[in-house]
């Protein structure tokens, strides 16, 4: 299996493509050698001596599409891209594609389908994978196609196409889809199994089989009949052209899955909105009823999705490299998350020595070559990002001349790249419908790799420029070229004929992919998730600075979604994703088949841990949501490194400052500036970042503002609120704990907030915050400074207590005021542990006394959570679904909110965590 590419030392690998809105006309460039774009321009021909997309032998390659899809921009850098990009000349079909729970690979006779459920630890123990292994191949009798092409696709589904002159075959597959929907002509349906199947159900046109320990259901049209002969299963299609199959979570699920066998998925689409400090996203499948009238379906949700939905889920689950997937019986579901704010810079603080900071700023601004010799798109981007971080810092301490000098350097270099005909510039490829910068690097030209990584720095730098010079950012000036970069990497339009929708951001997987061809046995990959987030943060700031709120909100959706994916799949923050046999607690790279403790260019632990941190900017605050995971991450790095960081020490100090600013500052102080900064960082930025957080405290991710460019910090129980208002009029920012902050036009404001809030963080008191932590002693509190702990849940004494609290632990807050938030629902996130005990089942009931008169007007009892007998915390959320609801919600006026948790089953005690971000109740109130 190919798991790496050759790569120069001291380089970073990139991997994410995101989305944007309001990016101007969607017309393809005119047929001309040089195409104007505002004050800038690009070409439609590559510079002499350069290449575009090629095969592994260097031969030019064009998209492998059917006639129906030929003019549609291909979303390269996706989980299925090898269908369209033939990287290897001897494989005109595809490499393995990881849809989850199913895996696929195209071949001449049809589509291999597998369901890997047992992880393997490979690569000297550094990589875990659930590698594709075919359980069966689905196609038509006699099918022998010379290739496979991409025929149609949507946000997370794709339809490959086979044709051999006598037969045609299509199969629609997708993320989270337990079904394969097949259509064919010229032959009977044929399923070839990897070993002799065991038949567990035979109902004519419905056949249940078990292969390699996995259960499948085959569905032929009514009137057809499946015939089993050894490892070959066939069925005539009774005059129709369709059939389907599904992987079953258990044999007793056959009746449920049969209900949806002929509700064929025809498309998928996500819709998002950001408002009031929250980001909501709805994921919808469109379907066609091939028989009957059923239009519903079944979807398997990834962990990052089911943690944030209140939609009902079935008891069915699947195994995946991303942890447990949970099944929803519906064509749509909605997630809701707190908006992770983005700041142009950390707020001004009294801890920063302005004279010292000025000296560090001058070192950068007055350097002989502030771009450190950068020539290609990536290293130029890194240099731009390094300067961009310092512009608002210089402005903050009144160093306006330095600020303006840095802005001038950035403008000059961007304008060089944005003007065709020079030593550097951008060229548009009509076949692949992509904009590539030359000089290129790391396969951004020949493999279509990493555009979202490289261009993230350009967008971010332009956003900082726009904050100070809106005229420069206008479409008539240089903004038009920035919008081309955004359309190439993060296009929000599904109808743009020049660029694909969200080129590499996989909306269902929750993160981006880096490889443009996806030509690996392990699927696609992403290394530097943080450089992907850098693009999202750039979109937030660019949209805010240019008044494009839809683009700003797109950035919020992408960042918030990917933040949870990073938390779960790169950092395993809840310790529920990585296999028990895998010895690492973080990974440098995520693959379709699993993940690896590695990078593309080095095995140095500092880079493995740091590659998903850089660049540290005001878009990095989201990492502070899981502070315990940061502490574990750094401890693991030091264990593997044999001591503290030496090469990327500034980067890792800044990372640590998100959870323990005092410790990070002690390390900074001990170094006393005697170190070499990471290439995209500077001493000025590191000093400002670490010292500021040591002064105002770590980011408080329990509170969010209703402006995406806002954040909260907490130290010793005192919260500091900050926000930047890019607009031309003053505005008041309202935070989720009820505090407000007045922010003048085109300014940053910082303060302790007005009104609302909890005056004493040690006591719950009256609160308008809607997020409460469980605190040992039976308290629900908005405080985030209580120590982590655990409470014991009493035994159920061997009696079934399902639905009825028995000796529950009760956590309560009184004198709560709030208005019901439209569309919101009760959510909770609890960590529970049964140790090695078998058959325990913690259960939660949440009750609301709307007026505080002692009578609970509303109760919501959730299904219990079946714990495992393996020591270690497991996560219990509202995603299990409601078991019973009584009464109605209304306005809270001095009300009481109560959470009860008890063991519904078993004869032993268990534990529930307290005092952490994973011991939280969120009520549906503003």
Secondary structure, DSSP 8 states (H G I E B T S, - for coil): --------TT---B-----BS---------SSSEEEETTEEEESS--TT---SB-TTS-B----B-GGGTTS----SSTTGGGT---STT-SS---EE-SS-EEEEETTEEEEE---S-EEETTTTEEE-----SEEEEETT---S-EEEEEE-SSEEEEEEE-SS-EEEEEEETT--EEEEEEESS-EEEEESS--EEEEEETTEEEEEETTEEEEEEE-TT--EEEETTEEEE--TT--EEEEEEESSGGGHHHHHTTTTEEEEEEEEEEEEETTEEEEEEEEEEEESSSS----EEEE-HHHHTT--S---S-EE--TTS-EEEEESSEEEEEEE-----SS----TTS-HHHHHHHHHHHHT-TTTTTT--SHHHHHHHHHHHHHHHHHHHHTT-HHHHHHHHHHHHHHHHHHTSTTSSSEEEEETTTTEEEEES--TTTTTS---HHHHHHHHHHHHHHHHHH-TTTTSIIIIIHHHHHHHHHHHB--SS-SSS-TTSSEETTTTEE---SS--STT--EESBHHHHHHHHHHHHHHHHHHT-HHHHHHHHHHHHHHHHHIIIIIS-TTS-SS-TT---S--SEEETTEEES--SS---HHHHHHTTT-S-STT-GGGGGSHHHHHHHHHHHHHHHTSS-SSSHHHHHHHHTTT-HHHHHHHHHHHTT-S---TT--HHHHHHHHHHHHHH-EE-TT--BSSSSEEEEEETTEEEEEEEE-SSS-EEEEBTTS-EEEE-TTEEEEES-BSSS-S-TTS--SB--SEEEEETTTEEES-S-S--EEEEE---TTS--TTS-SS-EEEEEEEEEE-B-TT---EEEEEEE-TT-SS-EEEEEEEEESSSSS--SEEEEE--EE--SSSS-EEEEGGG-EEEEEE----EEEEEEEEEEEE-S-SS-EEEEESSTTEEEE-SB-
